[in-house]
Structure formats: structure tokens, C-alpha cells
Amino acid sequence: MTVLDPACATDLFTPLRQSEIGFHQLILHAEPDVLRERIDAGWEFPGDARRSEAVRAYRRRRMVDYYAATGWMHAHGHVIDTSTLTAGQTLQAALAHLFRATP
């Protein structure tokens, strides 16, 4: 999930960080042009162009909010720049981080 409000993130993540279950905040980042291309290529509702475009339009509008929040987000989590990674490479980077971070 993406949490763009720092106060909301604190409310959600602080109890998780303090729990015994272990919590890792991973930020999957992409440069703006890459993210825009990925959004434009998305078809969340195959066969339903109108609904898929509504989702894409919403995501394009929220891009500004994401990039405005990257300062505090990147300071509080592990950032994986996915700009040049495939989905499989992104998964491998996340797993590598989690295995290194686990005692």
C-alpha cells in the first residue's frame, strides 16, 4: 500500500515497527517518465476501456502527491528504484533486502 500522509504513516507503521512480528517499509520507486509509461500501459479492467482509463487518470493525478512525499518516505524506508527493473528483478531486490535485514 502507498501511504502519502506522514501522520497517517506514523499511526499505521509505528505499532508495526514496535511489534515482534517484524516490519520493513519498502518503497518501490520509479522515475516520473517510467511511472507515467507504466500507468498508461495499465489495463486494470480488461475489456472495459472506460473503467481502466478512470483508474489510469486517478493514478496520474496522484503522481504529484507521491513525488511530493518522497522526501519523508525515502527517509523512513528502504527504497528500491524500479525504473530499470522488471517485476522479477524488483521482487529479487525486495527479497534480498529482507533476507539481509532479518537477524
DSSP file with accessible surface (Angstrom, degrees, kcal/mol):
  #  RESIDUE AA STRUCTURE BP1 BP2  ACC     N-H-->O    O-->H-N    N-H-->O    O-->H-N    TCO  KAPPA ALPHA  PHI   PSI    X-CA   Y-CA   Z-CA
    1    1 A M              0   0  187      0, 0.0     2,-0.6     0, 0.0     0, 0.0   0.000 360.0 360.0 360.0 149.9    0.0    0.0    0.0
    2    2 A T        -     0   0  102     25,-0.0     2,-0.6     2,-0.0    25,-0.0  -0.928 360.0-168.7-105.9 123.8    1.1    3.5   -0.6
    3    3 A V        +     0   0   17     -2,-0.6     6,-0.0     1,-0.1     0, 0.0  -0.961   9.3 175.6-114.2 114.7    0.7    5.9    2.3
    4    4 A L        +     0   0   36     -2,-0.6    -1,-0.1     1,-0.0    69,-0.1   0.586  57.3  80.8 -97.1 -12.3    1.3    9.5    1.3
    5    5 A D     >  -     0   0   88      1,-0.1     4,-2.7     2,-0.0     5,-0.2  -0.851  66.7-151.6 -99.3 120.2    0.4   11.3    4.6
    6    6 A P  H  > S+     0   0   62      0, 0.0     4,-2.4     0, 0.0     5,-0.2   0.873  96.2  51.1 -61.5 -36.1    3.2   11.3    7.1
    7    7 A A  H  > S+     0   0   60      2,-0.2     4,-2.4     1,-0.2     5,-0.2   0.927 112.0  46.8 -66.8 -41.7    0.9   11.4   10.1
    8    8 A C  H  > S+     0   0   59      2,-0.2     4,-2.4     1,-0.2     5,-0.2   0.914 111.0  52.6 -64.9 -41.3   -1.2    8.5    8.8
    9    9 A A  H  X S+     0   0    4     -4,-2.7     4,-3.4     2,-0.2     5,-0.4   0.920 109.0  49.9 -61.3 -42.3    2.1    6.6    8.1
   10   10 A T  H  X S+     0   0   80     -4,-2.4     4,-2.0     1,-0.2    -2,-0.2   0.938 110.9  49.1 -61.5 -45.5    3.2    7.2   11.7
   11   11 A D  H  < S+     0   0  123     -4,-2.4    -1,-0.2     1,-0.2    -2,-0.2   0.884 120.1  37.2 -61.4 -38.9   -0.2    5.9   13.0
   12   12 A L  H  X S+     0   0   73     -4,-2.4     4,-0.7    -5,-0.2    -2,-0.2   0.905 123.3  37.1 -79.0 -45.5    0.0    2.8   10.9
   13   13 A F  H  X S+     0   0   21     -4,-3.4     4,-2.9    -5,-0.2     5,-0.2   0.786 100.1  70.1 -88.3 -27.4    3.6    1.9   10.9
   14   14 A T  H  X S+     0   0   48     -4,-2.0     4,-2.0    -5,-0.4     5,-0.2   0.948 102.1  45.6 -59.1 -49.3    4.8    2.8   14.5
   15   15 A P  H  > S+     0   0   74      0, 0.0     4,-0.8     0, 0.0    -1,-0.2   0.894 114.0  50.8 -61.7 -34.3    2.8   -0.1   16.1
   16   16 A L  H >< S+     0   0   63     -4,-0.7     3,-0.6     1,-0.2     6,-0.4   0.915 109.4  49.4 -68.0 -41.0    4.1   -2.5   13.4
   17   17 A R  H 3< S+     0   0  109     -4,-2.9    -1,-0.2     1,-0.2     6,-0.2   0.832 112.9  48.7 -65.6 -31.8    7.7   -1.4   14.0
   18   18 A Q  H 3< S+     0   0  151     -4,-2.0    -1,-0.2    -5,-0.2    -2,-0.2   0.599  95.9  93.5 -84.6 -11.0    7.2   -1.9   17.7
   19   19 A S  S X< S-     0   0   41     -4,-0.8     3,-0.5    -3,-0.6     4,-0.1  -0.274  81.8-121.9 -79.0 168.9    5.7   -5.4   17.3
   20   20 A E  T 3  S+     0   0  201      1,-0.2    -1,-0.1     2,-0.1    -4,-0.1   0.510  98.0  80.6 -87.1  -5.0    7.6   -8.6   17.5
   21   21 A I  T 3  S-     0   0  133     -5,-0.2    -1,-0.2     1,-0.0    -4,-0.1   0.735  99.6-118.0 -76.6 -20.2    6.4   -9.7   14.0
   22   22 A G    <   -     0   0   47     -3,-0.5     2,-0.4    -6,-0.4    -2,-0.1   0.423  26.4-150.1  86.7 129.2    9.0   -7.6   12.2
   23   23 A F        -     0   0   52     -6,-0.2     2,-0.4    -4,-0.1    -1,-0.1  -1.000  12.1-175.9-137.1 132.5    8.1   -4.8    9.9
   24   24 A H        -     0   0   73     -2,-0.4     2,-0.8     2,-0.0    53,-0.1  -0.992  16.6-147.5-129.7 124.8   10.0   -3.5    6.8
   25   25 A Q        -     0   0   27     -2,-0.4    53,-3.1    51,-0.2     2,-0.5  -0.826  19.1-172.1 -94.1 111.6    8.9   -0.5    4.9
   26   26 A L  E     -a   78   0A  56     -2,-0.8     2,-0.6    51,-0.2    53,-0.2  -0.914   9.1-158.5-105.2 129.9    9.8   -0.9    1.3
   27   27 A I  E     -a   79   0A   8     51,-3.0    53,-3.1    -2,-0.5     2,-0.9  -0.944   4.3-156.2-109.4 115.3    9.3    1.9   -1.1
   28   28 A L  E     -a   80   0A 102     -2,-0.6     2,-0.3    51,-0.2    53,-0.2  -0.825  23.9-172.7 -92.0 103.6    9.1    0.9   -4.8
   29   29 A H  E     -a   81   0A  17     51,-2.5    53,-3.8    -2,-0.9    54,-0.4  -0.712  15.0-179.9-102.1 147.1   10.2    4.0   -6.6
   30   30 A A        -     0   0    6     -2,-0.3    51,-0.0    51,-0.2    -2,-0.0  -0.990  36.2-104.0-140.9 145.1   10.2    4.8  -10.3
   31   31 A E     >  -     0   0   92     -2,-0.3     4,-2.8     1,-0.1     3,-0.3  -0.303  42.2-105.4 -62.8 152.0   11.2    7.9  -12.1
   32   32 A P  H  > S+     0   0   43      0, 0.0     4,-2.8     0, 0.0     5,-0.2   0.868 118.3  48.6 -52.5 -45.2    8.3   10.1  -13.3
   33   33 A D  H  > S+     0   0  109      1,-0.2     4,-2.1     2,-0.2     5,-0.1   0.905 114.2  47.2 -63.9 -38.8    8.6    9.2  -17.0
   34   34 A V  H  > S+     0   0   33     -3,-0.3     4,-2.4     2,-0.2    -1,-0.2   0.932 112.7  48.5 -67.4 -45.6    8.8    5.5  -16.2
   35   35 A L  H  X S+     0   0   43     -4,-2.8     4,-2.8     1,-0.2     5,-0.2   0.930 110.6  51.4 -61.6 -43.1    5.8    5.6  -13.8
   36   36 A R  H  X S+     0   0  103     -4,-2.8     4,-2.8    -5,-0.3    -1,-0.2   0.929 110.1  49.5 -60.7 -42.7    3.7    7.5  -16.3
   37   37 A E  H  X S+     0   0  132     -4,-2.1     4,-1.5     1,-0.2    -1,-0.2   0.909 111.8  48.7 -61.8 -42.0    4.5    4.9  -19.0
   38   38 A R  H  X S+     0   0  102     -4,-2.4     4,-0.6     2,-0.2    -2,-0.2   0.901 112.0  48.3 -66.8 -40.5    3.6    2.1  -16.6
   39   39 A I  H >< S+     0   0   12     -4,-2.8     3,-1.4     1,-0.2    -2,-0.2   0.949 110.9  50.7 -62.7 -47.4    0.3    3.8  -15.7
   40   40 A D  H 3< S+     0   0   77     -4,-2.8    -1,-0.2     1,-0.3    -2,-0.2   0.795 109.3  51.8 -63.1 -26.9   -0.5    4.4  -19.3
   41   41 A A  H 3< S+     0   0   74     -4,-1.5    -1,-0.3    -5,-0.2    -2,-0.2   0.584  88.4 111.6 -85.2  -8.6    0.1    0.8  -20.2
   42   42 A G    <<  -     0   0   14     -3,-1.4     2,-0.3    -4,-0.6    14,-0.1  -0.363  41.7-176.7 -74.6 142.1   -2.2   -0.5  -17.4
   43   43 A W        +     0   0  134      1,-0.1     9,-0.1    -2,-0.1    -1,-0.1  -0.756   9.5 169.1-133.0  84.4   -5.5   -2.3  -18.0
   44   44 A E  S    S+     0   0   62     -2,-0.3    -1,-0.1     1,-0.3     8,-0.1   0.774  80.1  38.0 -69.4 -27.1   -7.0   -2.9  -14.6
   45   45 A F  S >  S-     0   0   66      3,-0.2     3,-2.7    -3,-0.1     7,-0.3  -0.754  89.0-146.9-124.8  82.3  -10.3   -3.9  -16.2
   46   46 A P  T 3  S+     0   0  111      0, 0.0     3,-0.0     0, 0.0    -2,-0.0  -0.226  85.2  16.4 -53.2 132.7   -9.5   -5.9  -19.3
   47   47 A G  T 3  S+     0   0   86      1,-0.1     2,-0.5     2,-0.0    -4,-0.0   0.364 107.5  91.6  85.8  -6.1  -12.2   -5.3  -21.9
   48   48 A D    <>  +     0   0   45     -3,-2.7     4,-2.3     1,-0.2    -3,-0.2  -0.780  46.5 174.3-124.0  86.5  -13.5   -2.2  -20.2
   49   49 A A  H  > S+     0   0   59     -2,-0.5     4,-2.6     1,-0.2     5,-0.2   0.863  77.4  54.4 -61.0 -39.0  -11.6    0.8  -21.6
   50   50 A R  H  > S+     0   0  183      2,-0.2     4,-1.9     1,-0.2    -1,-0.2   0.950 112.2  41.4 -64.3 -48.9  -13.7    3.4  -19.7
   51   51 A R  H  > S+     0   0  110      2,-0.2     4,-1.9     1,-0.2    -1,-0.2   0.901 115.0  51.6 -67.0 -39.5  -13.1    1.9  -16.2
   52   52 A S  H  X S+     0   0    0     -4,-2.3     4,-2.5    -7,-0.3    -1,-0.2   0.924 110.0  49.2 -63.4 -41.6   -9.4    1.2  -17.0
   53   53 A E  H  X S+     0   0   73     -4,-2.6     4,-3.0     1,-0.2    -1,-0.2   0.875 106.5  56.7 -67.0 -34.0   -8.9    4.8  -18.1
   54   54 A A  H  X S+     0   0   57     -4,-1.9     4,-2.1     2,-0.2    -1,-0.2   0.920 109.3  45.9 -62.1 -40.8  -10.6    6.1  -15.0
   55   55 A V  H  X S+     0   0   33     -4,-1.9     4,-2.6     2,-0.2    -2,-0.2   0.934 113.3  49.2 -66.5 -45.4   -8.1    4.2  -12.9
   56   56 A R  H  X S+     0   0   18     -4,-2.5     4,-2.7     1,-0.2    -2,-0.2   0.917 110.3  51.0 -60.9 -42.4   -5.2    5.4  -15.0
   57   57 A A  H  X S+     0   0   25     -4,-3.0     4,-2.2     2,-0.2    -1,-0.2   0.917 110.2  49.7 -62.1 -42.5   -6.5    9.0  -14.7
   58   58 A Y  H  X S+     0   0  114     -4,-2.1     4,-2.0    -5,-0.2    -2,-0.2   0.938 111.8  48.1 -60.9 -46.3   -6.7    8.7  -10.9
   59   59 A R  H  X S+     0   0  112     -4,-2.6     4,-0.9     1,-0.2    -2,-0.2   0.893 109.4  52.4 -64.6 -39.0   -3.1    7.3  -10.8
   60   60 A R  H >X S+     0   0   72     -4,-2.7     3,-0.6     1,-0.2     4,-0.5   0.911 109.5  50.2 -62.7 -40.8   -1.8   10.1  -13.0
   61   61 A R  H >< S+     0   0  156     -4,-2.2     3,-0.6     1,-0.2     4,-0.5   0.878 109.4  51.7 -63.2 -37.2   -3.4   12.7  -10.7
   62   62 A R  H 3X S+     0   0   87     -4,-2.0     4,-2.3     1,-0.2    -1,-0.2   0.624  86.6  84.1 -78.4 -11.7   -1.8   11.0   -7.6
   63   63 A M  H <X S+     0   0   11     -4,-0.9     4,-2.6    -3,-0.6     5,-0.3   0.908  87.2  54.9 -56.1 -41.7    1.7   11.0   -9.1
   64   64 A V  H <X S+     0   0  107     -3,-0.6     4,-2.0    -4,-0.5    -1,-0.2   0.919 107.9  49.3 -58.9 -42.6    2.2   14.6   -7.9
   65   65 A D  H  > S+     0   0   71     -4,-0.5     4,-1.2     2,-0.2    -1,-0.2   0.897 110.1  51.1 -65.0 -40.9    1.3   13.6   -4.3
   66   66 A Y  H >X S+     0   0   26     -4,-2.3     3,-0.8     1,-0.2     4,-0.7   0.964 111.7  45.3 -61.6 -51.3    3.7   10.6   -4.4
   67   67 A Y  H >< S+     0   0   53     -4,-2.6     3,-0.6     1,-0.3     4,-0.3   0.849 109.9  55.7 -66.6 -28.5    6.7   12.7   -5.6
   68   68 A A  H 3< S+     0   0   83     -4,-2.0     3,-0.3    -5,-0.3    -1,-0.3   0.802 111.2  45.7 -68.8 -26.2    5.9   15.4   -3.1
   69   69 A A  H <X S+     0   0    5     -4,-1.2     4,-2.4    -3,-0.8     5,-0.2   0.499  83.4  95.6 -94.8  -3.7    6.1   12.7   -0.3
   70   70 A T  H <X S+     0   0   29     -4,-0.7     4,-3.1    -3,-0.6     5,-0.3   0.834  75.0  64.1 -62.7 -30.6    9.3   11.0   -1.4
   71   71 A G  H  > S+     0   0   56     -4,-0.3     4,-1.3    -3,-0.3    -1,-0.2   0.972 113.9  29.2 -56.6 -57.6   11.5   13.1    0.9
   72   72 A W  H  > S+     0   0   56      2,-0.2     4,-0.9     1,-0.2    -1,-0.2   0.883 121.2  54.4 -73.4 -34.6   10.0   11.7    4.2
   73   73 A M  H >X S+     0   0   10     -4,-2.4     3,-1.0     1,-0.2     4,-0.6   0.955 109.5  46.3 -62.8 -47.5    9.0    8.4    2.6
   74   74 A H  H 3< S+     0   0   58     -4,-3.1     3,-0.4     1,-0.3    -1,-0.2   0.802 109.2  56.7 -67.1 -26.5   12.5    7.7    1.4
   75   75 A A  H 3< S+     0   0   77     -4,-1.3    -1,-0.3    -5,-0.3    -2,-0.2   0.713 112.4  41.2 -75.2 -19.2   13.9    8.7    4.8
   76   76 A H  H << S+     0   0  114     -3,-1.0     2,-0.3    -4,-0.9   -51,-0.2   0.353 116.5  34.3-113.3   5.1   11.8    6.1    6.7
   77   77 A G  S  < S-     0   0   23     -4,-0.6     2,-0.6    -3,-0.4   -51,-0.2  -0.882  87.3 -85.3-147.2 178.3   12.0    3.1    4.5
   78   78 A H  E     -a   26   0A  62    -53,-3.1   -51,-3.0    -2,-0.3     2,-0.4  -0.836  44.1-145.8 -93.3 120.0   14.2    1.1    2.1
   79   79 A V  E     -a   27   0A  49     -2,-0.6     2,-0.5   -53,-0.2   -51,-0.2  -0.737  14.4-171.0 -93.0 129.4   14.0    2.5   -1.4
   80   80 A I  E     -a   28   0A  10    -53,-3.1   -51,-2.5    -2,-0.4     2,-0.9  -0.980  18.1-144.3-115.7 113.8   14.1    0.2   -4.4
   81   81 A D  E     +a   29   0A  75     -2,-0.5     3,-0.4   -53,-0.2   -51,-0.2  -0.703  20.4 179.4 -80.4 109.6   14.4    2.1   -7.6
   82   82 A T    >   +     0   0    9    -53,-3.8     3,-1.4    -2,-0.9   -52,-0.2   0.348  46.3 112.2 -92.5   6.4   12.4    0.0  -10.1
   83   83 A S  T 3  S+     0   0   19    -54,-0.4    -1,-0.2     1,-0.3   -53,-0.1   0.817  93.7  21.3 -53.0 -37.1   12.9    2.4  -13.0
   84   84 A T  T 3  S+     0   0  128     -3,-0.4     2,-0.3     2,-0.1    -1,-0.3   0.266 107.5 100.8-115.0  11.0   15.1   -0.1  -14.9
   85   85 A L    <   -     0   0   46     -3,-1.4     2,-0.1     1,-0.0    -3,-0.0  -0.736  63.5-133.7-101.3 146.8   13.9   -3.3  -13.2
   86   86 A T     >  -     0   0   84     -2,-0.3     4,-2.5     1,-0.1     5,-0.2  -0.372  39.0 -99.2 -78.5 172.0   11.5   -5.9  -14.3
   87   87 A A  H  > S+     0   0   87      1,-0.2     4,-2.4     2,-0.2     5,-0.2   0.921 126.5  50.4 -60.1 -41.8    8.8   -7.2  -11.9
   88   88 A G  H  > S+     0   0   40      1,-0.2     4,-2.3     2,-0.2    -1,-0.2   0.899 110.1  48.8 -64.2 -40.9   11.0  -10.3  -11.2
   89   89 A Q  H  > S+     0   0   97      2,-0.2     4,-2.4     1,-0.2    -1,-0.2   0.877 109.7  52.8 -66.5 -36.7   14.1   -8.1  -10.6
   90   90 A T  H  X S+     0   0   21     -4,-2.5     4,-2.4     2,-0.2    -2,-0.2   0.934 109.4  49.1 -63.1 -44.7   12.1   -5.9   -8.2
   91   91 A L  H  X S+     0   0   97     -4,-2.4     4,-2.9     1,-0.2     5,-0.2   0.930 110.7  50.3 -59.4 -45.5   10.9   -9.0   -6.3
   92   92 A Q  H  X S+     0   0  123     -4,-2.3     4,-2.7     1,-0.2    -1,-0.2   0.904 110.1  50.0 -62.1 -40.0   14.5  -10.2   -6.1
   93   93 A A  H  X S+     0   0   33     -4,-2.4     4,-2.1     2,-0.2    -1,-0.2   0.909 112.2  47.9 -65.0 -40.6   15.7   -6.8   -4.8
   94   94 A A  H  X S+     0   0   13     -4,-2.4     4,-2.5     2,-0.2    -2,-0.2   0.939 113.6  46.6 -65.4 -46.1   13.0   -6.8   -2.1
   95   95 A L  H  X S+     0   0   61     -4,-2.9     4,-2.8     1,-0.2     5,-0.2   0.906 110.0  53.8 -64.2 -40.4   13.7  -10.4   -1.0
   96   96 A A  H  X S+     0   0   41     -4,-2.7     4,-2.0    -5,-0.2    -1,-0.2   0.922 110.6  47.0 -59.8 -43.8   17.5   -9.6   -0.9
   97   97 A H  H  X S+     0   0   32     -4,-2.1     4,-2.2     2,-0.2    -2,-0.2   0.938 112.4  49.3 -62.7 -46.2   16.8   -6.7    1.4
   98   98 A L  H  X S+     0   0   51     -4,-2.5     4,-1.1     1,-0.2    -2,-0.2   0.905 111.1  48.9 -63.6 -38.9   14.5   -8.7    3.6
   99   99 A F  H  < S+     0   0  156     -4,-2.8    -1,-0.2     1,-0.2     3,-0.2   0.888 113.1  47.5 -69.5 -35.2   17.0  -11.5    4.0
  100  100 A R  H  < S+     0   0  169     -4,-2.0    -1,-0.2    -5,-0.2    -2,-0.2   0.854 113.8  48.4 -69.4 -34.3   19.8   -9.1    4.8
  101  101 A A  H  < S+     0   0   44     -4,-2.2    -1,-0.2    -5,-0.2    -2,-0.2   0.633  92.0  91.4 -82.8 -15.0   17.6   -7.3    7.3
  102  102 A T     <        0   0   79     -4,-1.1   -80,-0.0    -3,-0.2    -4,-0.0  -0.723 360.0 360.0 -87.9 127.2   16.4  -10.4    9.1
  103  103 A P              0   0  169      0, 0.0    -1,-0.1     0, 0.0    -2,-0.1  -0.206 360.0 360.0 -67.5 360.0   18.5  -11.5   12.1
